[in-house]
Amino acid sequence: MADKPEFDYDAPTVKYEVEESVAYVTMARPEYNNAQNGKMTYELDAAFRKAVADDDVKVIVLRGEGKHFSAGHDIGTPGRDVHLPQDRVTMWYDHSNKEGGEYLYVREAEAYLGMCRRWREIPKPTIAAVQGACIAGGLMLAWVCDLIVATDDAFFSDPVVRMGIPGVEYFAHPFELNPRIAKEFLFTGEKMSAERAYQMGMVNRISTRESLAEDVKALAQKVGAMPRLGLALTKQAINHIEDLQGKRTGMDAVFAWHHFTHAHNDLVSGDKLGGYDAKAMARENKKED
Ligand code: ZN
């Protein structure tokens, strides 16, 4: 079973509310910059499922409480990999009692790639409201949403190449950015500003800290005025075309390379993340500021 040090399993990591046909799904671990642990992943999934099941909900907004949208996957807080085996939502079996490469492959096939694909296919429009940091696993959450509104001080980065790993598990980089910019983004691990992300077409609208909530609400309500089926099928149409362009099959290949590097790291250093924990990554990322 996964680690459970000083972790209150009952404390919610996600908040859910519905207001005027819009469901607000809010990551609520601001003390850890909304780093996604196993519990949060499954609570996000439960919240999305609830929003899909509610006929009164037309649009879903994903947002993060506090200073930052999300610092990424949890690689160092108490309760990092806490989940219960029965939480699983794909057909993958429990990873927690497995060894070697199987442990992480199965975990990430379910909790990272599998979950992100599932959320990308939510049959209602989704909008990410991004402020502050949107890093690595945080990018995955923003990218699975249909629209992204970012504050002018938001930034985006995927620094996991530093771990010797070719980007995060949901490898949408060459679809979110043009391929040359995607290479620069990954090769350097640099932070991309909201303005640059907007120029690249990765972000739909720029807002401010003060007006983010209002701007997202206005956009959500405008989208929500369209007929449900029209929205669902339009989303499906565009996702389908992206998949015909190779998004899904490309991700399958990169997921295998991603796991080759987890295993390689483990072989040469005994650590699947190449010796980086959250603090070491933050220290390296800060060198760029
Ligand atoms: Zn991974």
Residues whose N, C-alpha, C, O or C-beta is under 5 A from the ligand:
A	BS01	ZN	E108
